Every structure is written in structure tokens, then in C-alpha cells.
């Protein structure tokens, strides 16, 4: 699935968020983000992507009483859109910890400072602990989520992942993650 198709699914999901929003402040925040993203999509790419999404059975057409047509996500489309919601990625806590640490290290050049800050934001948002400025750790399986972020921002050559059995300050980490 292409980037434009992913963006369309997220924007359609944003429409659902608008419908469920009870706070005017949140409503307008989501609406402003959606308008901004729609403007960034190339018209021809948009038409091709909608056609492909329709063929993939992720969206459906709903005819309105006034004769216009509305594109809406079906059940499979909503699942896929949630999968691509990069700002809400969560790491699931397994019932039993496998006693391995997942470490993410990165060295993103200064000219890509915004990408570096975005990666740091996502890692913190997912619950990682910052060991050093560009070294983060988490106890639970999360490499799929990290791969998704790396691929989304195209920063593969700057990021490394490590699976470690022991860290010298692991007692503090175990306390932090409630593993004792």
C-alpha cells in the first residue's frame, strides 16, 4: 500500500474521530490537521489511490440524498487505518516477560534534526526509557513497531535495534517497567 493510500485511510479515520469528538477544541484540532494533509496530496495520486482502495475493498461508496457520493471506510479499512496511526502506536505488555531488553540506538545527522526529534518523540510515546541521548530501551517485543516508524520516515541507515539479555542498570529499569 502506498503512502497516499495510507494517508487517505488515516484521513477517513479522522472523519470518524470528528464524529466522535465531544470537545470543540479537539474537533477543530483534528479538522485543521485533516485539511492540511488533504492539501499535501497530489490530485492525480489521490484519484489513483482512491481507485486502488476501492478495488481493494477497504472503502465503500455511500450515495447521499442530494446525489453526491461519500467515500467511507469499511470494517477492514478501519482496522488497516488504525494499524497505520503512527501517533498512537502502543506496545502490548505480554503476560510473562521474556527477560530480554529491546534497545534502539540512532545517529541521525543534524540536517535531519526534525526526523531525529520525531523518532525520539515516538520512542518516548511508546514508553521507552532514554538511557542516553540517542539510546532507548524497552522490555517488551516492539521491533515491528520500530520497523514501521523507521520505514515511514525512511531513516533505516541511521537506526539500529539490539536484543540484549543484560543491562548494567537493569534493576532501575525493572522498577520503572514494574517487572519486579
Phi, psi and omega in degrees: 000135183279168182297321180294319178297318177300316181296320179298315179300317180293322179293321176296320176295325176301325176298322176296318180299322178298317181294331182266350184288130178256343181264124179302324180298313179293322179303310183288331176296312179297317181299315179297319178296319181295316180299316180299315181292322178300321181294334182277355182267128176295134185302313181294318178298322179298311181297316178296318181293320178297318178301314180295320178296320179297316178295330181278000177064034177261339177231158179229154175267134174240122180276130181271158180303332181275005177095350178282164180242136178246134175267129180230151176287138171270186185301314180294322178297320178295319178299314181293321179296320178295325178299328183267005182282085189298334182276356180234029178289131178235146178261124182283137177273119179288164180293328178228131180287136180276001177066027172245146177257136175259121184244133176243123176238148180210153177221081183266126184303155181304325181294344176249037184304321180297319178294320179299315180293324176296315178299315179300317178301311182297318180298315178294321180296330179274358175098009177294152174256135180275113178279317175219179186306322182236030179227119182235151183225148177211146183273346189251154180307128185204009184295330176296317179296319179295317178301319180298315179295315180300315181291321180300316183266359178053054182238024184310316186289351182254354188238137176234146176241145183225140173251116187238146179273328185217143173230139187299333178254034188292338177297316177297318180295319179298320177298313182301317182270007178059048183254005181271000000 
